[in-house]
Amino acid sequence: MDSLRDTPRSLSESSPIDVLHVDDDPEFSALVAAALEREREQITVHTETDPRVAVDRVRRDDPTFDCVVCDYDMPDLDGLDVLASVRDEYPELPVILFSGIAREEIVDEALDAGVTDYLQKGDDTTQYRLLANRIENAVERVRASRDSDRGLAAIENATDAVCILGDNGVIEYANAACTELFGYERAELLGRHWEAFYPDDDGQAVSDSVLPEAREGQSSGQSSLVRKDGDLVDVEHTLTDAADGSLVWTLSRVSRSDEFETQLSRRERAIDEAPIGVVLTDPSQADNPIVYANDEFTDLTGYSRDEAIGRNCRFLQGEATDEAAVAELRAAINEREPVTTELLNYRKDGTEFWNRVRVAPIFDDDGAVDLFVGFQDDVTTRKCYENLLRSSTARLEALFENSPDLIAIHDVNGNIQEVNQRMCEELGYSETELIGKTVWDLDPTSDPDRARSFWADLPRNEPHRFEGELKRRDGTTFPIEVHLIRLNVDGEDLFVAMDRDISEQKERETELVTQNERLDRFASVVSHDLRNPLQVAMGRLELLQDDCDSDHIDDIDRALDRMDDLISDLLVLAHHGDDAMEVEPVGLADLARACWQNVVTDGATLTVETDAVVDADRDQLQQLLENLFRNSVEHGSGDGDVTVTIRETPDGFSVEDDGPGIPEDDRDTVFEAGYTTSPEGTGFGLNIVSQVAAAHGWEVRVSEGTDGGARFELRVD
């Protein structure tokens, strides 16, 4: 599939494109010219085989060429030399390298040098279609940029004032006509909010009515705006929503006669269609009743116009309305002053809503209050969010202060900005003393340069864990595990470090290392110092059997075999967990049959009733099965007539025999080291089973078998 840059753009066929193709191979140049002109009728190819002459032609012919296509590997000048010479004269002229060389370092060098595009020569004709597409795309971008410049020039010289407002309503661009209209220099206009040009509090009211309409496409009307000298200027305005979220504000002067003809009807229509509730009250009448209410007010409150007109606005208040906010509103009305407050009001059906109320007096020509205008806006969602945010903030602050972990917040330079109480208590400093210190003041293992480099590369919102140290005020230190996360807070990168004291963990690790060392020494003693003389004794006994015949020899042989079994089991226990487990899928049936061959079965029978595959370390699972099999045989009926069955269970597998079983009172202790009820047992076999199961995260339990024997169930899921 072609990429987006290889898809033809919107150049019309009537727009010719002149291409200068530079390649030292005349035959290939002719092929490229023919192929491109066949692909696009509007493309005309001019060929040049000498790169120096080509550069001179570009300079001589001025802007005749719309694009230069150039080979890379040429005598005298290579493609990058041509690029540099062309761009010295014409920085915007597209240059495309069309080369048979595709080494990554050359492509990177070309892109770094500012080449428009890089395309490798191929063996089929599709390369010319790609080349034609990229020529068209490059030329269109340049022409579109020129058209944009011409459009900007037209706006700059327009007779109407044109402003571009950011999504926050601040002027980001103003043309020359704006300076004449408002009386400000252009630099004074930039950065001002558009509401600042409306008299008194009209700006907010206009925003509430005009902005929503503009966001749906366009809003037009008449306004009186305040110039720098304080005079009013009457304008016809249009506010249009742009694709990028900005607004285009177009203003033209209107005559006073036009304004008087349309002012009343426009204002009435604007108020009727305003997206917020609007009421007018008459203070000259008793109790300042409502004399007008727009459609949005009736939708907001559920009251019709007839039900609202003639009543004071307090009919919206109820049991939970804040008396202090009502008093503030009443005082401002009595003083004939504008006021804004938020009240918990009630709709006609009794449901509550938060109402942002803005009231302002309207004065007549004599300066007396004629009416009050009230704007009523449903802010229930915002109030609920604010309440939730306050609640969440309170919980987070409580968590921060009462966390059992030591928490510090620092900036990208390592300066500590906040700490919790646990940090202060553990280090022996006050909060004031800790704030302002650096990370390396408290962590003697931290290097400033390495820390800053680490923080700079740390991705945002991804926690990272490592170990360090903290130094108390008295100079003592303790190890910590640090959980660090980088957050962007109001445009600033901050790092939250949650430190946990791991002194006890380190002590346990040290103890574990010591224990392992003791185990290693023990295993060495068992393996060498005990097994060697045992093997000597077994060898001498074998020689003794050749020299004499005694009833005691069999007893000695059994005793030595038992000692050998004990030593083997002890070595398994000592080395258990030393080697890393290699977990892999293991077929239970095949492994069970192989293990059975390694056990002295004395005529016992193995039955396999499973094809299950379990994820396990093969060697350790072999130890587990052999010990279970050996346990069943050793504790069987005594005549070798015992059947051992391995079955699949819903959550694992079981090994069951039909021997005498294990008494219920002993089932909690059978896995303890040294437990055995057989004179042939070592007491370690089932302990090895439990340790292998634990290493795999399995559960093992013993119960009564189907035929009264012992049943060992292993849960492996």
BASESE-347551 format. One record per residue (C-alpha): residue in three letters; x, y, z. Coordinates in steps of 0.05 Angstrom, whole numbers, padded with zeros to 5 digits, always signed. Example, Ala and Ser with C-alpha at 12.3 -4.5 7.8 and 13.67 -1.06 7.14 Angstrom:
BEGIN
ala+00246-00090+00156/ser+00273-00021+00143/
END
This chain:
BEGIN
met+00000+00000+00000/asp+00026+00069-00017/ser+00041+00115+00041/leu+00005+00181+00049/arg+00064+00219+00020/asp+00060+00174-00042/thr-00014+00189-00053/pro-00029+00243-00106/arg-00051+00309-00074/ser-00099+00361-00102/leu-00058+00396-00156/ser-00103+00407-00216/glu-00080+00383-00284/ser-00083+00455-00308/ser-00025+00473-00261/pro+00039+00456-00298/ile+00100+00432-00261/asp+00170+00443-00289/val+00221+00393-00263/leu+00296+00397-00271/his+00325+00326-00270/val+00400+00322-00257/asp+00434+00255-00272/asp+00501+00240-00305/asp+00472+00180-00343/pro+00439+00208-00408/glu+00401+00144-00423/phe+00371+00140-00353/ser+00354+00214-00355/ala+00316+00205-00420/leu+00278+00146-00389/val+00259+00186-00327/ala+00234+00245-00369/ala+00191+00199-00412/ala+00163+00161-00353/leu+00145+00223-00311/glu+00112+00259-00369/arg+00072+00196-00384/glu+00050+00190-00311/arg+00029+00264-00305/glu+00010+00307-00365/gln+00023+00371-00326/ile+00096+00352-00311/thr+00150+00376-00359/val+00220+00348-00347/his+00283+00388-00364/thr+00344+00343-00364/glu+00416+00362-00346/thr+00474+00312-00341/asp+00526+00361-00314/pro+00511+00381-00242/arg+00550+00446-00247/val+00511+00467-00308/ala+00447+00447-00273/val+00462+00493-00215/asp+00477+00550-00263/arg+00411+00538-00299/val+00373+00543-00233/arg+00406+00609-00218/arg+00399+00635-00289/asp+00327+00614-00300/asp+00306+00641-00232/pro+00239+00611-00210/thr+00225+00574-00276/phe+00233+00506-00243/asp+00182+00481-00192/cys+00224+00422-00168/val+00294+00394-00175/val+00304+00318-00178/cys+00377+00298-00170/asp+00421+00236-00168/tyr+00468+00228-00108/asp+00531+00197-00137/met+00556+00243-00193/pro+00625+00270-00214/asp+00648+00340-00193/leu+00586+00353-00150/asp+00545+00301-00113/gly+00471+00308-00097/leu+00483+00342-00030/asp+00528+00394-00063/val+00472+00409-00113/leu+00423+00414-00055/ala+00466+00464-00018/ser+00477+00508-00080/val+00403+00509-00098/arg+00381+00524-00027/asp+00430+00582-00021/glu+00391+00617-00076/tyr+00321+00590-00067/pro+00308+00562+00003/glu+00237+00539-00012/leu+00251+00504-00079/pro+00237+00428-00069/val+00297+00383-00080/ile+00286+00307-00085/leu+00345+00258-00085/phe+00330+00201-00134/ser+00389+00154-00124/gly+00409+00081-00130/ile+00446+00087-00063/ala+00404+00070-00002/arg+00456+00067+00054/glu+00425+00091+00118/glu+00480+00140+00135/ile+00472+00175+00067/val+00396+00179+00075/asp+00405+00208+00145/glu+00456+00258+00120/ala+00410+00280+00064/leu+00351+00289+00110/asp+00394+00328+00160/ala+00417+00373+00103/gly+00344+00390+00088/val+00328+00350+00026/thr+00254+00350+00011/asp+00250+00275-00001/tyr+00295+00215-00015/leu+00273+00159-00063/gln+00313+00098-00083/lys+00316+00078-00156/gly+00282+00011-00169/asp+00276-00042-00222/asp+00203-00032-00242/thr+00161+00025-00268/thr+00124+00036-00202/gln+00183+00079-00180/tyr+00164+00132-00230/arg+00093+00135-00204/leu+00121+00144-00134/leu+00169+00197-00159/ala+00112+00234-00195/asn+00069+00232-00131/arg+00125+00260-00088/ile+00140+00315-00138/glu+00067+00335-00138/asn+00063+00334-00062/ala+00126+00375-00053/val+00105+00427-00105/glu+00035+00432-00075/arg+00063+00445-00005/val+00105+00503-00032/arg+00047+00532-00071/ala-00001+00524-00013/ser+00049+00561+00031/arg+00052+00617-00020/asp-00024+00620-00024/ser-00026+00623+00052/asp+00022+00682+00051/arg-00021+00717-00001/gly-00083+00703+00041/leu-00049+00732+00103/ala-00030+00794+00063/ala-00102+00802+00042/ile-00126+00797+00114/glu-00072+00846+00136/asn-00095+00898+00085/ala-00170+00886+00094/thr-00214+00946+00110/asp-00252+00906+00163/ala-00218+00893+00230/val-00199+00820+00237/cys-00176+00787+00302/ile-00158+00714+00316/leu-00176+00692+00386/gly-00146+00633+00422/asp-00192+00581+00453/asn-00186+00622+00518/gly-00212+00686+00484/val-00145+00722+00483/ile-00126+00760+00419/glu-00069+00724+00384/tyr-00071+00764+00319/ala-00099+00832+00298/asn-00094+00863+00229/ala-00078+00936+00214/ala-00152+00956+00213/cys-00158+00936+00286/thr-00110+00991+00307/glu-00154+01043+00274/leu-00219+01013+00301/phe-00196+01007+00374/gly-00143+01062+00377/tyr-00090+01014+00405/glu-00023+00996+00376/arg-00020+00925+00351/ala+00027+00904+00408/glu-00024+00931+00458/leu-00080+00889+00427/leu-00043+00823+00429/gly-00055+00786+00494/arg-00119+00825+00512/his-00183+00786+00525/trp-00239+00802+00477/glu-00287+00814+00535/ala-00244+00874+00555/phe-00273+00914+00496/tyr-00345+00909+00522/pro-00372+00960+00572/asp-00373+00941+00645/asp-00400+00870+00656/asp-00428+00862+00586/gly-00369+00820+00564/gln-00387+00760+00605/ala-00459+00763+00584/val-00440+00767+00510/ser-00392+00708+00519/asp-00448+00667+00550/ser-00494+00680+00491/val-00447+00688+00432/leu-00392+00637+00444/pro-00436+00574+00445/glu-00469+00596+00379/ala-00400+00610+00349/arg-00375+00542+00370/glu-00430+00511+00329/gly-00406+00549+00267/gln-00417+00624+00267/ser-00449+00680+00307/ser-00465+00749+00280/gly-00495+00813+00309/gln-00483+00884+00330/ser-00443+00908+00390/ser-00419+00972+00422/leu-00345+00965+00439/val-00299+01009+00481/arg-00240+01043+00446/lys-00174+01060+00481/asp-00198+01133+00491/gly-00262+01108+00525/asp-00309+01124+00469/leu-00358+01072+00443/val-00355+01047+00372/asp-00415+01010+00341/val-00395+00950+00300/glu-00426+00893+00261/his-00389+00831+00286/thr-00381+00760+00263/leu-00350+00706+00306/thr-00331+00642+00268/asp-00304+00577+00297/ala-00239+00554+00264/ala-00219+00481+00256/asp-00162+00486+00306/gly-00207+00512+00363/ser-00190+00586+00352/leu-00242+00639+00334/val-00241+00691+00278/trp-00272+00757+00301/thr-00290+00803+00243/leu-00313+00875+00258/ser-00339+00931+00214/arg-00367+00999+00235/val-00441+01013+00229/ser-00476+01080+00227/arg-00519+01103+00285/ser-00582+01103+00242/asp-00572+01030+00224/glu-00560+01013+00297/phe-00624+01047+00321/glu-00665+01009+00270/thr-00640+00941+00290/gln-00615+00948+00361/leu-00679+00931+00397/ser-00699+00871+00354/arg-00629+00841+00356/arg-00622+00847+00431/glu-00690+00818+00444/arg-00675+00759+00397/ala-00607+00749+00429/ile-00637+00747+00499/asp-00693+00700+00477/glu-00644+00651+00446/ala-00588+00657+00497/pro-00563+00589+00522/ile-00568+00611+00595/gly-00628+00632+00636/val-00642+00707+00633/val-00693+00745+00674/leu-00709+00819+00681/thr-00737+00845+00747/asp-00769+00913+00761/pro-00747+00946+00826/ser-00800+01000+00818/gln-00854+00948+00833/ala-00866+00916+00900/asp-00818+00859+00917/asn-00778+00869+00853/pro-00817+00818+00811/ile-00795+00782+00748/val-00822+00819+00686/tyr-00787+00777+00633/ala-00759+00706+00629/asn-00727+00673+00568/asp-00737+00602+00543/glu-00674+00576+00576/phe-00698+00599+00644/thr-00763+00559+00636/asp-00723+00498+00614/leu-00675+00506+00673/thr-00728+00514+00727/gly-00788+00476+00699/tyr-00832+00537+00710/ser-00869+00568+00651/arg-00864+00643+00636/asp-00934+00655+00664/glu-00915+00619+00729/ala-00850+00659+00737/ile-00871+00730+00717/gly-00896+00771+00775/arg-00857+00732+00828/asn-00792+00748+00864/cys-00734+00702+00846/arg-00733+00675+00916/phe-00788+00625+00897/leu-00730+00581+00870/gln-00699+00577+00940/gly-00711+00521+00989/glu-00692+00488+01054/ala-00618+00476+01036/thr-00605+00543+01003/asp-00547+00578+01036/glu-00573+00639+01075/ala-00505+00673+01071/ala-00505+00671+00995/val-00577+00697+00994/ala-00557+00754+01041/glu-00499+00773+00996/leu-00546+00775+00935/arg-00598+00817+00972/ala-00546+00867+00998/ala-00518+00878+00928/ile-00588+00890+00899/asn-00604+00939+00955/glu-00539+00976+00940/arg-00554+00975+00865/glu-00488+00938+00851/pro-00472+00878+00807/val-00462+00812+00843/thr-00445+00739+00826/thr-00459+00681+00872/glu-00478+00607+00871/leu-00542+00582+00903/leu-00572+00513+00914/asn-00641+00524+00881/tyr-00701+00479+00868/arg-00738+00464+00804/lys-00813+00460+00800/asp-00811+00384+00809/gly-00770+00392+00873/thr-00703+00369+00846/glu-00642+00409+00868/phe-00593+00444+00822/trp-00534+00491+00833/asn-00549+00559+00802/arg-00494+00609+00784/val-00531+00675+00790/arg-00504+00740+00762/val-00545+00802+00774/ala-00530+00872+00748/pro-00570+00937+00749/ile-00592+00971+00684/phe-00592+01047+00689/asp-00636+01095+00650/asp-00611+01161+00619/asp-00619+01196+00686/gly-00575+01146+00723/ala-00632+01113+00760/val-00640+01038+00762/asp-00691+01018+00710/leu-00686+00942+00714/phe-00643+00887+00741/val-00618+00833+00693/gly-00603+00765+00721/phe-00564+00709+00687/gln-00577+00639+00714/asp-00533+00581+00695/asp-00538+00508+00717/val-00469+00490+00747/thr-00491+00427+00783/thr-00441+00383+00746/arg-00384+00429+00762/lys-00404+00435+00836/cys-00409+00359+00842/tyr-00340+00353+00810/glu-00312+00406+00858/asn-00341+00370+00918/leu-00313+00304+00893/leu-00246+00337+00881/arg-00245+00367+00950/ser-00263+00300+00980/ser-00210+00265+00939/thr-00159+00318+00955/ala-00173+00310+01029/arg-00165+00235+01025/leu-00100+00242+00986/glu-00073+00292+01036/ala-00092+00245+01093/leu-00059+00187+01057/phe+00003+00230+01044/glu+00010+00251+01116/asn-00009+00185+01148/ser+00025+00138+01101/pro+00071+00087+01135/asp+00121+00101+01078/leu+00168+00160+01077/ile+00145+00206+01021/ala+00184+00264+00990/ile+00168+00306+00929/his+00227+00338+00892/asp+00238+00376+00827/val+00283+00359+00768/asn+00342+00390+00804/gly+00334+00346+00865/asn+00307+00402+00910/ile+00257+00374+00960/gln+00191+00412+00959/glu+00145+00370+01003/val+00153+00315+01055/asn+00103+00277+01098/gln+00104+00270+01173/arg+00132+00200+01171/met+00194+00226+01135/cys+00205+00279+01188/glu+00196+00230+01246/glu+00243+00178+01217/leu+00299+00226+01198/gly+00294+00271+01259/tyr+00282+00336+01221/ser+00224+00384+01220/glu+00186+00395+01156/thr+00216+00465+01148/glu+00287+00436+01155/leu+00275+00382+01102/ile+00243+00427+01050/gly+00298+00459+01009/lys+00348+00402+01021/thr+00370+00361+00961/val+00362+00287+00950/trp+00436+00275+00958/asp+00435+00312+01025/leu+00392+00254+01050/asp+00416+00195+01008/pro+00491+00185+01013/thr+00489+00134+00955/ser+00460+00186+00906/asp+00507+00221+00857/pro+00479+00289+00832/asp+00500+00281+00759/arg+00476+00210+00753/ala+00411+00226+00789/arg+00395+00285+00743/ser+00409+00243+00682/phe+00365+00187+00708/trp+00308+00235+00723/ala+00313+00267+00655/asp+00303+00199+00620/leu+00249+00174+00667/pro+00182+00167+00630/arg+00123+00203+00659/asn+00070+00165+00699/glu+00111+00101+00700/pro+00134+00080+00770/his+00207+00057+00777/arg+00235+00016+00836/phe+00306+00015+00862/glu+00344+00013+00928/gly+00381+00068+00965/glu+00397+00095+01034/leu+00372+00151+01079/lys+00414+00188+01130/arg+00383+00211+01195/arg+00400+00275+01230/asp+00446+00238+01278/gly+00487+00210+01219/thr+00461+00139+01222/thr+00436+00108+01157/phe+00386+00054+01138/pro+00369+00019+01072/ile+00306+00037+01034/glu+00267+00012+00974/val+00247+00072+00932/his+00185+00075+00888/leu+00194+00136+00843/ile+00144+00165+00794/arg+00149+00227+00750/leu+00087+00270+00745/asn+00071+00334+00707/val+00036+00382+00754/asp+00013+00448+00725/gly+00067+00444+00671/glu+00123+00427+00719/asp+00156+00359+00725/leu+00156+00334+00797/phe+00182+00268+00825/val+00145+00231+00881/ala+00191+00184+00919/met+00158+00134+00967/asp+00213+00105+01010/arg+00204+00041+01052/asp+00251+00020+01107/ile+00278-00049+01088/ser+00326-00057+01146/glu+00290-00120+01170/gln+00289-00148+01099/lys+00363-00136+01092/glu+00375-00170+01159/arg+00334-00230+01136/glu+00373-00232+01071/thr+00439-00231+01111/glu+00412-00287+01155/leu+00390-00326+01094/val+00459-00319+01063/thr+00490-00344+01128/gln+00441-00402+01130/asn+00456-00420+01059/glu+00530-00419+01074/arg+00518-00466+01133/leu+00476-00510+01088/asp+00531-00512+01037/arg+00581-00532+01091/phe+00532-00584+01117/ala+00521-00612+01047/ser+00596-00617+01038/val+00603-00655+01103/val+00545-00702+01085/ser+00569-00712+01014/his+00642-00723+01029/asp+00657-00737+01102/leu+00598-00784+01112/arg+00587-00815+01044/asn+00660-00834+01034/pro+00666-00877+01096/leu+00597-00906+01081/gln+00619-00927+01012/val+00681-00959+01044/ala+00638-00997+01092/met+00591-01021+01036/gly+00652-01043+00995/arg+00683-01080+01054/leu+00617-01114+01068/glu+00613-01139+00997/leu+00684-01168+01004/leu+00664-01199+01071/gln+00606-01235+01038/asp+00657-01272+00994/asp+00699-01293+01054/cys+00646-01317+01103/asp+00573-01334+01111/ser+00537-01299+01168/asp+00464-01283+01184/his+00487-01214+01207/ile+00511-01193+01138/asp+00440-01180+01111/asp+00423-01137+01171/ile+00487-01097+01162/asp+00472-01089+01087/arg+00402-01062+01102/ala+00429-01014+01153/leu+00481-00987+01105/asp+00428-00980+01050/arg+00384-00941+01098/met+00443-00895+01115/asp+00454-00884+01041/asp+00381-00866+01031/leu+00384-00818+01090/ile+00446-00783+01062/ser+00413-00777+00992/asp+00350-00746+01022/leu+00390-00699+01065/leu+00429-00675+01004/val+00364-00663+00967/leu+00338-00621+01025/ala+00404-00583+01032/his+00408-00565+00958/his+00333-00553+00947/gly+00324-00485+00913/asp+00398-00474+00898/asp+00388-00484+00824/ala+00342-00438+00784/met+00277-00473+00765/glu+00267-00484+00691/val+00192-00488+00684/glu+00166-00521+00621/pro+00107-00563+00599/val+00118-00635+00625/gly+00076-00695+00604/leu+00054-00727+00669/ala+00044-00798+00642/asp+00112-00807+00610/leu+00149-00777+00670/ala+00110-00821+00718/arg+00129-00885+00680/ala+00202-00863+00678/cys+00202-00849+00754/trp+00171-00917+00768/gln+00233-00949+00736/asn+00277-00913+00786/val+00240-00940+00848/val+00250-01008+00879/thr+00178-01031+00871/asp+00182-01103+00899/gly+00126-01126+00852/ala+00081-01064+00861/thr+00040-01040+00802/leu+00034-00970+00772/thr-00030-00948+00737/val-00031-00883+00697/glu-00099-00853+00684/thr-00081-00784+00658/asp-00053-00750+00596/ala-00046-00683+00632/val+00011-00635+00618/val+00034-00591+00676/asp+00081-00531+00677/ala+00139-00553+00723/asp+00213-00561+00732/arg+00223-00632+00705/asp+00278-00652+00754/gln+00241-00628+00815/leu+00175-00659+00792/gln+00214-00725+00783/gln+00237-00720+00856/leu+00166-00708+00879/leu+00137-00768+00841/glu+00193-00816+00860/asn+00185-00799+00934/leu+00109-00809+00930/phe+00118-00876+00894/arg+00172-00898+00944/asn+00126-00877+01002/ser+00069-00921+00975/val+00114-00981+00964/glu+00150-00975+01032/his+00084-00967+01070/gly+00046-01020+01030/ser+00018-01085+01054/gly+00088-01115+01062/asp+00081-01169+01008/gly+00092-01121+00950/asp+00020-01128+00928/val+00004-01053+00923/thr-00023-01013+00865/val-00004-00940+00856/thr-00050-00898+00812/ile-00037-00829+00784/arg-00099-00792+00761/glu-00119-00724+00734/thr-00162-00679+00779/pro-00201-00616+00763/asp-00145-00572+00788/gly-00083-00617+00783/phe-00067-00690+00795/ser-00066-00743+00850/val-00023-00802+00870/glu-00062-00857+00906/asp-00048-00927+00932/asp-00089-00983+00960/gly-00044-00996+01020/pro-00061-00986+01094/gly-00066-00910+01087/ile-00047-00855+01136/pro-00084-00847+01201/glu-00126-00784+01202/asp-00091-00758+01265/asp-00023-00762+01229/arg-00043-00727+01165/asp-00023-00659+01190/thr+00048-00682+01208/val+00066-00729+01151/phe+00103-00673+01113/glu+00148-00655+01172/ala+00222-00674+01165/gly+00237-00740+01200/tyr+00165-00766+01202/thr+00159-00840+01182/thr+00120-00901+01203/ser+00162-00950+01164/pro+00228-00980+01188/glu+00252-00973+01116/gly+00235-00899+01110/thr+00281-00840+01121/gly+00229-00791+01144/phe+00248-00740+01091/gly+00211-00764+01029/leu+00145-00729+01042/asn+00181-00667+01067/ile+00216-00664+00999/val+00147-00671+00966/ser+00120-00611+01005/gln+00181-00569+00989/val+00178-00583+00914/ala+00104-00566+00914/ala+00117-00501+00952/ala+00172-00482+00903/his+00122-00488+00846/gly+00067-00451+00883/trp+00025-00514+00887/glu-00017-00540+00945/val-00010-00612+00969/arg-00055-00648+01018/val-00065-00720+01040/ser-00131-00756+01047/glu-00160-00827+01045/gly-00157-00863+00978/thr-00215-00896+00941/asp-00194-00965+00967/gly-00174-00941+01036/gly-00101-00925+01020/ala-00065-00859+01020/arg-00084-00805+00969/phe-00039-00745+00956/glu-00074-00689+00917/leu-00033-00633+00885/arg-00069-00570+00863/val-00027-00538+00808/asp-00072-00484+00778/
END
